[in-house]
Every structure is written in structure tokens, then in C-alpha cells.
Amino acid sequence: MSPLASARFRATALVAAGVALVAGGLTGATAGLAPGHAGASSHREAPLISGQPQYDNTDVYAFVSPDKPDTTTLVANWIPFEDPAGGPNFYKFATDARYDINIDSDGDSQTDLTYRWTFKDNYRNQKTFLYNTGPVKSLDDPNLNFFQTYDLTLIHRVNGTATSLRTLAQNVPVAPSNVGKASMPDYGTLRAQALKQLSTGGQVFAGQAEDPFFLDLRVFDLLYGGDLSEVGNDTLRGYNVNTVALQVPTKVLAPNQPIIGVWSSTQRRTAAGWSTQVSRLGMPLVNEVVIPLKDKDKFNASIPWHDAQFGQYVTDPELPKLIQGVYKIPAPPAPRNDLVQVFLTGVPGLNQPPNVRPAELMRLNTSIPPSKDPKRLGVLAGDKAGYPNGRRLADDVVDISLQVVEGKLLGKKTDLGDGVDVNDQRFGTTFPYVALPNSGSGVRGATKPASFKSGAGGINAGPVADNRAAGGSPILPILAIGAGAVFLGGSGAIWWRRRRSLSS
């Protein structure tokens, strides 16, 4: 190995992903409207779900609404890697699916509330192949040939079992795919028309949006020994997702204590008429890099109550050993019990609920107000309103998770990052906060976006042109985060930010 290559390897670190799922004595099951168990979330992480993108949940976000701090906003995305120009059959929610956001209100890792979206297809003219037959200026424009509507239902549960069901909204229009400027000259108007106020308080949205996750996915090449020539490119730049978002009075989600657990799931109707769970997501990238192939579909079909069954893969994970073999970076010693509170049970005094039961959930303390000056590194930067206390759209979960895994909370100095610090599009400052979808008439490429400063307020953030420090070392994409209990929010390029000159 050349001196340059050797220096590059020493200057970077790949650390294993983990899910410290505490084993022992987890029994019981949900009933009623609880999901059945069957095969196969995040971006194409398991064998079955990779072939079923309509049911593939890519990311979950939960945060106290920056402009309405008495409410909590929940966002979940589906259908990874939507190319904006992917017509003539553009992107829709599945009509045989139940898209759920689940809430644990008391820390026992069982669902107390389920918000469920179900969708219906509608056509104005099936004698044409066109998605729209002319410019679309409103959601009820006759030129919008294909459109979807949805119902939103709230299910109350006790010990995971459904006890009541209430319809919150019916036949609400979905914001369509952004076909292009000629077809949809003012897409912002269509987005605004897709917002629905709820009589119970809050509001709801469903439709296409720009994918808010920012990272470099080249790790799956570099794990086998890449040449490190590509640096800091946002792999998801230019792609869209299908989004559901809900803003709810916080007192509804947390009636007795302020800390909630959040996870999403997708159920698909079988030929027998039953609905069975095929996708699951709380903290991202658990299934991609922790669970081995033989159990990936099983994990997507499971519920948090049963997470102990996967503990054997996370207390002594495979990935650090692979990285040590390829890059000669010593694997952190197992078991990684130092990370359990941060990523599994919540941190005492921050987001750990009373009598918590360890499970793979995103935990949010709704009593912590939104930050007036949001920091992309969240809690690590002193911003307690950010990740891993919930997840805001602009939180740099890759850098946060990597630094924690490398011992940041134990006092170790580390400023590792992934070279992609912000999203390529501005996030909104009002609900639903996600950016407008990329247009089908645009050109999607891998070039870096132009630089602009973050907007003020809320969770807004903007892109940068090149995240590499002048004279800094190249970026090595990361597969995930440290073992033990770390649920990484993404994978990307690990960047040793120390400025030094590497010469052969």
C-alpha cells in the first residue's frame, strides 16, 4: 500500500452499526388491528422490501413544531429513489396498504396510538396513458387525469390491542407527483391545497416531496476497498419520496408524561384478505447494517415488543470486524453497553421515559421547546431539541451518530463527519416543512449544489457546494454507526476534518 493510501486509511474510520436490543423475558403479542407477521425499511435494505418500493418506509422524523410549539410534527417517507421524470406512470401510494405512524406514550414499547393512512386511486379518463392532459393549476383541475385521495384514522390501543377507531379525515386529496414545469407551473399552490386542517386540532398532509435525507451511499463499494476518489456527494440529491406528515397537539400524544416513542410501519393486504406488516422503521439503518440477510425480512415484520430476539447481532456485531479486516482500524470492544441509553432507552434527564422498556424506537421529549438557533449536530452541540432527542429534518444524523460511536460522550475528542452536512434543498419553516419535490423537467445529476446559507428559524437548512475543508483529507463513506445500540440516521462519507497535507 502506498504512503498516501495508508495515510488515508489511518485518517478515516468506519464504525459498525448496532441495535443493542436487551434480551430476556419479552413475551406477549398484540391483537385486534395489530399487524400480522410476514416478510420484509429505509432505502432498499432488505431482500423482500427492495422489490416493493411502494411499501418501503425510508425515514421517520419527530420534532416539536418550531412555529407552533404546543404541537408535535411527525413525518414519514416511502418509496426510495423516485426519479422526478419517472413517467408516464408516476409515483403513488399503494391502495392495498396501511401506512402507519405509531406512538408509545408511556415507555413500555407497545403502541398506544396509531395514525393510519389508506389511499384510493381516481381517474378522469382511462382512455389515455397521460398522468395529466394539460397544465394543472389546482388539485381539482380536470387536466389532472390521475389523482389519489386518502382517509386518516386514529386507533387507540391498550397493551398494543386496538380498543377504538376514529376517522379524522376522509377523501383528502394527495399532492401529485411533480411532472414538470409545463404540466405543473406552480407546484407550490398544489402543495398548499393538499394541507388539511383537522377538527381535532392540527393538520395533515400526504404527497410527493424532495427526499430530506442527505448522505453519501458509496460505502457499499468502499467496504470492499474503494479508491476514495469521490468525496462528499449527496447520493439522494435530486430524488423524491412520497411523504405523510401530521401535526398534532402535543397533549394528545403525551397526556401523562412528555416523552414519546415513535415508529412507522407498512401493512400490505394478502390474497386471503388479511393485512400483514412488511416494513418497519424507527431509527434509520438498523436493518441495513445490523441484521444479517437471513433475518432482515423477519425484522421488518416484527414489532418493538419483540426486539430482544435480535440482540445476538448487535452486542457483538459483524461490521466492526469487517472494517478492521479491510482498513486495519481496531474494532471497538464488545459489548458496547456505553451506547445503550443514548440509542435504545433514551438518555436519563433528556428523553428516557419512566419505567422504560428497551426497544428500537425514536424517542422525543416533547417538553423541550424548539431551539431558536438549531444546530445540525443536535445534542452534541448543546441543542437538546435535536437528534437523538427525536429527529428534525436538518439534523445531521450521520455525523452525530459517528461522533457518539467514536466516544464523544465519553470525553473523547472527535470531529468525524460524512462530508455532506446539509440537504441540497431548503426545508420549509411551516408545516409540512419538507421541501417541494424536484421537478420532472429538471435535470438530475451528481454535481455539487451551489452554496447558500441556512435560512433563519425553524428547522430550515440549505446546501453547500463542497463540504471538504481546504487541504483536508478525502472523504470515506461510512456504512453506519457503532455497535451496541446505535441506530444510525444515515450512512455517508466519513471525513477526518483535521487539516493536514497528504503527500506520497
N, C-alpha and C positions, 0 to 999 in steps of 0.2 A: 504494500500500500504506500502511495506517495505521501510525503510530509504534509502536503496540502489536504489530501483526503483524510489523513489521520487527524489533523487539527480540526477539520470539520466535524468528524465523528465525536471528538472529545468536547467540542463546543455545543453539542446538542444532546438532547435526552428524550427518549421515548419511554413513557411510563405506562404501566398496564392499567386497563380499565377494571373496575371492580364493582361488585354489589355486595357488601357484607351483609348477607341475609342471615340473621341469627337463627340458628337451628333450635329445634326442640319443641315438642308439645303443641304444634299448631294443628288443630283439628277443627272440624266444623265445615259447613258449606252454606252457601246462600240458596234461596229457593224463590218461588214466585216468579217475578220478572227478572231474576238474576240470569246472567249468561250461561249457556251450556259450555262445555269444554271441547274444543276441537283444535285443528291445526292452525297455525300462524295467526315490530313497528319501527319507526324512524325511516330513514331513506334507504329502502331496499336491504334490510338487514337479515331477513330470514328466508329460507327457501320458498315456502308457500306464498308468503305475502309479497315477495318480489314479483310474482306473476299476477298480482291482484292489486294494482295501484289504486283503484277506487276505494279500497278498504284500508289502505296503508296510512296510518297516522304518523306524520313526520315530526311534529314538535308540539309541545304544550307550554303555555305561558300563564302565569298567575301573578297579579300585582294589584296593589291598592291604586285606584284610578287617580292619576296625577291632577286632573282638573275637577274631579268630584270625589274627594277623599272619604266620603261616607259610603262609597260603593267600592266593590271589588270587580276587576275585569278578568275574565277567563277567555283564553284564545286557544284554539286547537286547529291544526292544519292537516290536510290529507292530500294525497296524490303528488308524489315527488317528481321533480324534473319536468314540469309542464313547459314544453316549448311554446311560446306565445303564438307562433304561426302554425300550430298543430291542427289545422282543419282538414277537411270541412266538418268533421265531427269533433267539435272542441270538447272541453272538459266539463264533466258533470258529476254530481254526487250519485251514488248508486241508489236505485229505488228499492232494492231488496235488502237494504242495510239499515241498521240503527247506529247513529253516530252519537256517542255519549260523552259527557263530561261528568265525572263522579266526584263527590265531596265527602270526605271523612271529617265530621265536625267535632269529634271527641277524642281522637288519637288512638282508637282501638283498631285501626287499619281495616275497618269494614265501612262500606258505603252507607251514608245516611241520606244523601240526596243525589239523584241522577237527573241531569238535564239532557233530554233526548231529542235529536233532530231526525225526522223522517221526510223523505223527498218524493216528489211526483213529477213526471215528465209531462210536458204540454207542447202540442204542435198546432200551428195555424194552417199549415199547408204541407202535407206529406207527399205531394207530387213533385217536389223539388229536393235537390240534395243540399240546398243552401241553409246555413245556420241563420242567416238574416238575408232578406230580399231587397234591402236598401239601407240607407243611413238610419241608425237607431238613435232617437233623441229622448226616449223615455222607456221605462220598463213595460208600459202597456202599448208601445208603438207597434202597429200591425206589421212593420218590417222586421221585428224580432220574431222570426219564424219558430225557433225552438226556445223554450224557457222552462225553468223549474220553479216549483213552489214547495214550501215545507210547512210542517207542523212542529211546534215545540211543546214538549210535555215535561212536567216535573213529577218525578216519582219519589215519594218519601219511603224510607226503609227503616226497619228496626233489625239490628243484627244482620244486616245485608238483605233481609227479606222485604219485598215490597208490601207496603201496608195501604198506600193510597196513590192515586194518579190524578193529575190535574193538567188540563190543556191550557197552556199560557198564550199560544198564538196559533192561528190556522191560516193556511193558504197564503203565506207570506212570500212575496217574490224574491228569487235569488238573483244577485248581481251576476250578469252573464260573463262569459269569457271575453276578454278584450281583443276582439277580432282584428282591429286596426283603426287607423285614423279616418279612413274613408267610411268605414262601417259604423264607427262609434266616435264621432268627432269631439264629444265632450263626455268622456267616461266618468269624470268626477260627478256629474249630475246623476248618472246611473247609480253610482255608489251611494250618493246621498238618499236616493229614492229607495234603496234597499235597507235602510235603517228603520227598525220598527220599535216604537215605544210600547212598553208592556204596562198593562193596567195595574200590575202588582208592584210596579216600580222598576226602573232600569230600562235597558233596551237590548235588542238582539240584532245580529247581522249574519248573513250567510252569502258567500260569493267568492269570486276569484280575487287573489291578492298576490303581490310580489312576495317571494319566499323570504322571510325575515332572517333566516339562519345564515350566518356568514362564517366561512371556513375554507380550508384547502383540503380536498379529499384525496390528494395524490398519495396519501400514506399507503394505500393498498398496493402501490408499486414500490414505494421506498422500503416497506417492510422486508422486501426481498433484496434490498441493496440498490437503491436508485442512485443516480449520479448527482443529485442535489442541484441541478441546473435551473429548475423552475422555482421561483420564490414568491410567496405571498399572494397568489391569485385566489380570489374568492370563487370557488368552484361553482357556487349556486348563483352567481351573478347572471341576471337576465332570465332566470326561470321564475315561474309562478307556482302557486299552490291553490287549493280550494280551502277556504277558511270558514270556520264558525266562530263567532265571538259573542260573549254575553257579559253585560254589565248589570250587577245585582246589588241591591242594598246589602251592605256587609252584615247587618244584623240577621238577615235571612240565612246566610251561610254559617255564621258563628254566633248562635243565640246564647250560648252559655260561657264560652271562653274563646279567646280571639284567634287561636291557631288552627288552621285547617290543613287537611291533606288533599291533594288534587291529582287525579289521573284520568286519562281518557281511554276509551275502548271503542271498538267497532264490532258489531254483531252482524252476521250475514244469514239470511234465511236459507234453509236447506230444502232439498226436494220434498222432504217429509213435512215441511211447513214450520219446523222449529227454527229458532234463531240461535246461532252458536257464535261465540267470540272468536275472532280471527286476528285481532290486532289489539295491542295494549301499549300505553306509554305514560310514564310519569316523568322522571328524569331521563333525558335522552341518552342514546347509545349504549344502554345496558345490554340489549340483546346482541348488537353487532359484535362486540368485542369481549364479552364476558362469557356468554353461554356458548358451549360447543355446538357444532352442527346438529348433533342428534337430539338436542333439547331446545333448539331455537323456536320451533313451532309450538312446542309444549309451553314455553314461557309466554308466548303471545296469547295462548289460550287460557292462561292461569289468572288468578286474582291475587292481590296483595296478601290476603289472609294466608295463602299457602306458600309464601316466598321462601320459607325455610328449606324447601326441597332443593333449592339451587345453591345453598350455602357452600357445598363442596367445591364449587367452581370459583369462588371469589375470595375465600380466605387465603388460598394459595394458588393464584391464577396462573394461567398458561403464558399470557403475553409477556410479562417481565422476563421470563426465561428465554423467550424467542428473541427479544430485543437484546438481551445480554449476549446471546449467541451471535447475532448479526453485527451489533455495534460495540460489543465489549463494554457496555455500560452495566455496572453491577445492579442486579435486581434488588429492590427493597426487600428486606427480610419479612417473611410471613410469620404470624398473621398480622395484618395491618389494622389492629384494633384502634389505633390513634385516629382513624378517619370515620369510625362508626357514627359518632354523634353528629358530625357535620353533615353527612350524606344519607344517613339511614333513619335516625331517630329525631333529628333536629338538634340544634345546639342549645344547651341549658341557658336560659336567660335571653335567648333570641327567638328560636322557633321550635322549641320542643314542647309538645303539649303534655298536660298531666297524664300520668299512667300510660305513657306511650307504648305501643306495640311496634317493634321494628318491622319495617316493610318498605318496599320501593314506591314511595310517594313523593311528590313535590310538596314541601311544607312551607306555608306562608303565615306569618304573624300579621294579621290584619290591623292590629292596634298600632303598628309602626307607621307613621304618616309618610306620604311621598316625599322624596328628597327635593329640596329646592335647587340643588346642584348635583344631579345624578352623576355617579362615577361608573365608568364602564367595568371596573373591577369590583364593584359592589362592596360587600362586607370587608373584603381585603383592603379596600381604600377608605374604610371608615364610613361607608354608606350602607347603613343597616337596612335600607329599603330595597336593596338589590340582592342578587343571587349570591349565596344559595338560599336566602330568605325569599322564596318564590323565584320568579324569573321574569324580568322585564324584556321587552323586545331588543333593547340595545345593550343588554348585559353581555359582556364578552366571556361567555361561559367556558370557552376553551382555555383562555389564559388563567382565569380564576381557578379552574379545576387543576390545571397543570401545576400552578404555584403551590396550591394546597398539598397536592400529592408529593411535591418536592420538599415539603417540610416548612412551608411558610408559617403555619400556625404553631409550629414547634420552635420558632425563632430562627430558622434557617433563612439566610438571605438568598433570595432568588427572584429574578425578574424575567423568567422564561415566558414566551408568548408564541403565538402562532403566525404573526406577520399579517393577519387580517383582523384589524382592530374594530372596524365599524362596518355596517351594512352599506351596500352600494346605493341604496335609495333612502331618502329621508322618511322617517316614521312620522305619523301624524301626532298632533297634540290633543286631539279629541277622539272619542270612540268612532270606529273600532281600532284606531291607532296604526294598524298595518298599512303599508304603502300601497298605492294603486298598482294594479298588475301591469307588467310590461306589455306593450302593445305588439300585436301580431305583425304590424307594419314596420316595427323596428328591426334592427339587426343585432342578433345576439352574438357576442364574441368574447374572447378571453383577455382582451386588452384591459388594462387597469383603468378605473374610472377617474375622472377629473377630481381634483381635491376641492373640498369646501368644508367650512367649519360647521360644527354641530349647531343646530338650532336651539334656541333657548326654551326652557320649560319642558315639563312632562318627561317623556322617555325618548325625546327626539334625538337623533344622531345622524351624522352624514358620513360619506365615504372619504377616503384618502387615495392619493394617486399611487404611492409606493410606501409601504409600511416598514421598509428596511432602513435602519439608521445608517447615516453616511459612514462608509468604511466598515460597516458591521458585517458579521458573518452571514452566510446564506441561511435560508430557512429550510428546515427539515419537517415535512408534515408529520403530525402526530396521529396515532391511531386512537388513543383515548387517554384515560387518566389512571391514577394509581389504584392499586388493588385495594381490597379490604371493603370499602363501602362507597367508592366514588362513582356517582352516576354522572358521566360527562355530558355536557350540553352540546358537544360537537367534537369533531376531530379536525385537525388542521396542521399547519406547518409550525414546528417548534423553532423558536428563534432565540438564539443566545444573543441578547441585546448589547452585551458588553462590546464597546468599540475597540476593535483591535485589527491589525492588519495580518492577513493570512497570505503568506507567500511560499512558494515552493523552494 
